[in-house]
């Protein structure tokens, strides 16, 4: 049966409107299951499905994601629910050669970055010991790589085994060519060949230092000045705007390397993060405390 998941936020009025639409659809479609998830309360799930704004709707059949809708579009949501509720497991592709389609898709994925790792989970949260070891080796050698979570797409998970003629995961590709799994990478590391095969990453710490000093006051947030994409970022924007102090922002949703790296660089695990003259001030709670104690303006001006 069809499952529709609404990623929402209590601070977004458009989400409340779409909840009303979902309630009406639930009456019309009793065989469809509708679920609401507060996006910021389930960050791992939101990250897995790349939920960067609310409302977002995901459509599932047989535990597989078959469609999505970003934004508050009631007519489009109604159309998609009606179409998927009456169709088979997958939306029609209009193509008579799905195998060829998958092969082309896998070719694009393996070429998506100079060094591509297909793994179980993400580099931040590997979901098997072999994937964890692979990430540790690549990071130890400062190798720049992108990754694909095979748990997020069953078609890719099964198809890549045939495409590469390699039955297990993780799998590492360089310039679209399969290098191998964990055992092969360990052998390359032992023979000092790994560094010559895989591209090196620029030093992230230097990049973060430049970014945090880009303006006297720098805010690293989800979204930008015009459109905050989480409640905490929205609140900190309102506070900063009320001070009249000029500041610049960086959208961490646009750059995963910065998003993860800054947590370690600053030893601060969450966003938003506020910097003054390259030094971390803190997150929303710290900024609220400074405001409540009348110290925020002097901190922003670098007087403290």
C-alpha positions in Angstrom: 0.0 0.0 0.0 1.0 3.6 -0.5 2.7 5.5 2.4 2.9 9.3 2.3 5.4 11.0 4.8 5.1 14.7 5.4 8.3 16.3 6.8 7.1 19.4 8.5 8.0 22.0 11.1 5.8 23.7 13.7 7.2 27.2 12.9 6.2 27.0 9.2 2.5 28.1 8.6 2.5 26.4 5.1 3.0 23.0 6.9 -0.1 23.5 8.9 -2.0 24.2 5.7 -0.7 21.1 4.1 -1.6 19.0 7.2 -5.2 20.1 6.6 -4.9 19.0 2.9 -3.5 15.6 4.1 -6.4 15.2 6.5 -8.9 15.6 3.6 -6.9 13.2 1.4 -7.0 10.6 4.2 -10.8 10.7 4.1 -10.8 10.3 0.3 -8.1 7.6 0.3 -8.7 5.2 3.2 -6.2 2.7 1.9 -3.3 5.3 1.9 -1.3 5.8 5.0 -0.3 9.4 5.9 2.4 10.1 8.4 3.8 13.4 9.8 7.5 13.7 10.8 8.9 16.8 12.4 12.0 17.3 10.2 14.2 18.8 12.9 13.3 16.1 15.5 14.6 13.3 13.2 17.8 14.8 11.8 19.2 11.4 10.7 16.1 10.6 8.7 15.9 14.1 7.2 19.6 13.9 6.2 19.2 10.4 4.7 16.4 11.6 2.4 17.9 15.1 1.8 15.1 17.1 3.4 16.4 20.6 3.1 13.1 22.5 3.3 9.6 22.1 4.6 7.1 21.0 3.7 8.5 18.0 1.8 6.5 14.8 1.0 8.0 11.4 0.3 6.0 8.6 -1.3 6.8 4.9 -0.5 5.5 1.6 -1.8 6.8 -1.7 -0.6 9.3 0.1 1.6 10.9 1.8 -1.4 10.8 5.6 -2.1 9.0 6.1 -5.4 8.4 9.9 -5.5 8.8 13.2 -3.7 7.2 16.6 -3.6 9.0 19.7 -2.3 6.9 22.7 -1.2 3.3 23.5 -0.3 1.5 22.5 -3.6 -1.9 21.1 -2.6 -3.1 20.3 -6.2 0.1 18.5 -7.0 0.0 16.6 -3.8 -3.5 15.5 -4.5 -2.6 14.4 -8.1 0.4 12.4 -6.9 -1.6 10.6 -4.1 -4.3 9.7 -6.6 -1.9 8.5 -9.2 0.3 6.4 -6.9 -2.7 5.0 -5.0 -4.2 3.6 -8.3 -0.9 2.6 -10.0 1.5 -0.4 -9.5 4.6 -0.4 -7.3 6.5 2.1 -9.4 5.6 5.1 -11.5 5.6 4.4 -15.3 8.9 5.2 -16.8 7.7 5.4 -20.4 10.8 3.4 -21.4 10.8 -0.1 -22.7 14.4 -0.7 -21.6 14.6 -0.3 -17.8 17.9 -2.3 -17.7 19.5 0.1 -20.0 18.2 3.0 -17.9 19.8 1.5 -14.8 23.1 0.9 -16.6 23.2 4.5 -17.6 22.3 5.6 -14.1 25.1 3.5 -12.6 27.6 4.9 -15.1 26.6 8.5 -14.0 26.8 7.5 -10.3 30.3 5.9 -10.6 31.5 9.0 -12.5 29.7 11.5 -10.1 33.1 12.4 -8.4 36.7 11.6 -9.2 36.7 9.1 -6.3 33.3 7.5 -5.5 32.7 5.2 -2.5 29.6 3.0 -2.6 29.0 2.0 1.1 26.5 1.0 3.7 25.6 4.2 5.5 27.5 7.5 5.2 31.1 8.5 6.0 29.7 10.1 9.2 27.7 7.1 10.2 28.9 3.9 8.5 26.5 1.0 9.0 28.9 -1.9 8.6 32.4 -2.6 9.8 33.9 -2.9 6.3 32.5 0.4 5.3 33.8 2.0 8.5 37.3 0.6 7.9 37.2 1.9 4.3 36.3 5.4 5.4 39.0 5.4 8.0 41.7 4.4 5.5 40.6 7.1 3.0 40.4 9.8 5.6 43.8 8.7 7.0 45.3 9.3 3.6 43.5 12.6 3.2 41.8 11.3 0.0 38.9 13.4 -1.4 35.9 11.2 -2.1 32.1 11.3 -2.4 29.9 8.5 -1.3 26.6 6.8 -2.0 24.6 5.0 0.6 23.4 1.7 -1.0 20.8 1.3 1.7 19.0 4.4 0.3 18.4 2.7 -3.1 17.8 -1.0 -3.5 17.9 -0.8 -7.3 21.5 0.6 -7.2 22.5 -1.8 -4.4 21.6 -4.9 -6.5 22.4 -3.4 -10.0 25.9 -2.3 -9.1 26.9 -5.9 -8.2 26.2 -6.9 -11.8 27.5 -3.7 -13.4 30.9 -4.0 -11.7 30.9 -7.8 -11.4 31.7 -7.3 -7.7 29.3 -9.0 -5.2 30.0 -7.2 -2.0 30.2 -3.7 -0.5 32.0 -1.3 0.0 33.2 -0.6 -3.6 35.6 2.2 -4.5 35.7 3.8 -8.0 38.2 6.2 -9.4 37.3 8.0 -12.6 34.4 5.6 -13.0 36.6 2.5 -12.9 36.2 0.0 -10.1 39.3 -0.2 -7.9 37.9 -2.9 -5.5 36.6 -3.5 -2.0 38.2 -3.3 1.4 40.8 -6.0 0.9 42.1 -4.5 -2.4 42.3 -1.0 -0.7 44.2 -2.5 2.2 46.7 -4.1 -0.3 47.1 -0.8 -2.1 47.7 0.9 1.2 50.3 -1.7 2.3 52.2 -1.3 -1.1 52.1 2.5 -0.9 50.1 2.6 -4.2 46.9 4.1 -2.7 48.2 7.7 -2.6 49.1 7.5 -6.3 45.6 6.2 -7.4 43.2 8.4 -5.4 42.9 12.2 -5.6 44.0 14.1 -2.5 41.7 16.5 -0.7 42.7 20.2 -0.2 43.3 20.8 3.5 39.9 21.4 4.9 41.2 23.2 8.0 42.7 26.0 5.8 39.4 26.3 3.9 37.4 26.6 7.1 39.8 29.2 8.5 39.2 31.3 5.4 35.4 30.9 5.5 35.1 31.7 9.2 37.1 34.9 8.6 35.3 35.8 5.4 33.4 38.6 7.2 33.8 40.2 10.6 30.5 38.4 11.6 29.8 35.1 9.9 26.8 32.9 10.4 26.9 29.2 9.4 23.2 28.2 9.1 20.7 26.1 7.2 19.5 28.3 4.4 20.3 32.0 3.9 19.3 35.5 5.0 16.3 35.4 2.6 15.1 31.9 3.5 16.0 30.0 6.7 15.5 26.3 6.4 15.3 25.4 10.1 13.6 27.0 13.1 16.9 27.6 15.0 18.4 29.4 12.0 15.3 31.5 11.6 15.4 32.6 15.2 19.1 33.6 15.1 18.5 35.6 11.9 15.8 37.5 13.6 18.1 38.3 16.6 21.0 39.4 14.4 18.7 41.5 12.2 17.4 43.3 15.3 21.0 44.5 16.2 21.6 46.3 12.9 25.1 44.8 12.7 26.2 43.7 9.2 26.9 40.0 8.8 27.3 37.3 6.1 25.9 33.8 6.0 27.0 30.4 4.7 24.4 27.8 3.8 25.8 24.5 5.2 23.2 22.5 3.3 25.0 23.5 0.1 28.4 22.0 1.2 28.5 18.7 3.0 32.3 18.9 3.6 32.0 22.2 5.4 28.9 21.0 7.2 30.7 18.1 8.8 34.2 19.6 9.0 33.1 22.7 10.9 31.7 20.6 13.7 35.2 19.2 14.3 37.0 22.5 13.6 34.9 24.3 16.1 34.2 21.4 18.5 30.5 22.4 18.2 28.1 19.7 17.0 25.1 21.6 15.9 23.9 24.5 13.7 23.6 27.5 13.5 27.1 28.6 14.5 28.1 32.3 14.8 31.7 33.5 14.4 33.1 37.0 15.1 36.6 37.7 13.6 37.1 34.0 13.0 36.3 33.0 16.6 33.3 30.9 17.5 30.7 32.7 19.6 28.3 29.8 19.8 24.9 28.7 18.7 21.3 30.0 19.2 21.3 29.4 23.0 24.5 31.4 23.5 23.3 34.2 21.3 20.0 34.4 23.2 22.0 34.6 26.5 24.2 37.4 25.2 21.1 39.3 24.1 19.3 38.8 27.4 22.3 40.1 29.3 22.8 43.1 27.0 26.2 41.8 25.8 25.4 40.8 22.2 26.1 44.1 20.4 29.5 44.5 22.0 30.4 40.9 21.1 29.3 41.3 17.5 31.4 44.5 17.3 34.4 42.6 18.6 34.7 44.7 21.8 34.6 41.7 24.1 
